[in-house]
Amino acid sequence: MSENGKSGGEVPLSEIEIQIKNMSMKKGSFILVIVLFLSILINSCTNSPESSTQPNIVIIFCDDLGYGDLGTFGHPTIRTPNLDQMAEEGQKWTNFYVGASVCTPSRAALITGRLPIRTGMCGNRRVLFPNSIGGLQDSEITIAEALKTSGYVTACVGKWHLGHLPEYLPTNHGFDSYFGIPYSNDMDLKKTDGWINHDHAMKERKYEFYNVPLMRNEEIIERPAVQTTITKRYTEESVKFIRENKNQPFFLYLAHNLPHIPLFTSDDFHDVSLRGLYGDVIEEIDWSVGQVLETLRTEGLAENTLVVFTSDNGPWLVFDQHGGSAGLLREGKGTTWEGGMREPTIFWWPGRIQPGVITDMGSTMDLYTTACKMSGAEIPTDRIMDGVDLGPSLFNEGEGLRKTMFYYRRTELYAVRKGLYKAHFITEPVYVKGHTPTYHVPPLLFHLGEDPSEKYNIAEDHPDIIADIMQEVERHQAELVIPESQLDRKN
């Protein structure tokens, strides 16, 4: 250490320059000048913005949370003070989308930055199940793998649902650690006499009905997972990870398996919400968000950490009061109406992004590209990436870069949004027996600025808009290569 308390590499450049300027040009001084000049260069490189300001990145991903389920997004009875404050201090994004309206393909889109149709992570079976043999392929480069090349430590906490077999688990896809359940919390149902078991399980708080495994890395450490404490334990694990890695850049993917049914809460949040059990669950998730943000503040990390809160798809409306609300948006989970794929989203980065409401379009696929840009990690160039950099919108540096959004259901393109207009080629209600797709020729057309509820078809008045969107479809499909569905794979 030098006398001023700084290490040698931290001596101000002005001091070194003064030494050079004041040196007498006697024998050997030229060599000393060269040495000091090299010190300047080394000091400049080791303290460059690229090497010293890599932000930590935290993505908090809910399951089946509706667009209208948070106080800041308009719910009148669910209390979400931490998320409300997060939105006030950060940015509330009102046109933010996921890559699909159901779990597995949506999560694949976030993790890979690509539409699920490109990765084989969609199919007739809709999601992966405990008896599935497929999963996210090793050829995909995940957001965790990309960030690790830039020096990040990575952790996945919560629901994975991209393959439960060893080769598909998070620790084989770039995450240094994993703590969570490998698929949905309603799977491995022990009783087989129908949906009523969910109601009974939730009423009696019987998590034992579901033989879902809780894993640490590749090992099952609890089965069945005690779902009444799962949100609390995910939170504790996340806080621990942040504290243990505060001195290096980190990426935390915290994927809650709630409010997907069955709904469970800890004792502290049991029967506290005017919205009933569903509200209890959301209010505990809100508490969890508060714990994560407070940890970042107390550890002095808030101004160097980007936190994003969103959900994997819209509310599961068929479960009535045990499902959420899409607010003024139409339909919910499983559909390509807005309620199925537009999600309540908040970005938080104190001192770095200007608070406000962002109406630019964004997607979970964009988080991949944005994280790479911020961290200095390389964005893959050997494949088509579907994410764009959200930087211009986040930092008020220009117009948002996302112009289109493709709405897939299974492996078919159902709708496309371009600008404020959205065309539906196929529509279909939520996954319920007896419903079949309806094909629209010409397509339905809605102006999502004037009509976010998609009530008023204006196709007849705007054939030019439909023609323009059809050109987008042609360009998209011309370069589309569809691999084998991992969801439909059989022995």
Beta strands, then each sheet from edge to edge (+ up, - down):
strand 1: 56-62
strand 2: 91-93
strand 3: 96-97
strand 4: 153-158
strand 5: 177-180
strand 6: 214-216
strand 7: 219-222
strand 8: 250-255
strand 9: 305-311
strand 10: 345-348
strand 11: 356-358
strand 12: 362-363
strand 13: 404-409
strand 14: 412-418
strand 15: 421-427
strand 16: 438-447
sheet 1: 7+ 6- 5+ 4+ 8+ 1+ 9+ 10- 2+ 11+
sheet 2: 3+ 12+
sheet 3: 13+ 14- 15+ 16-
end
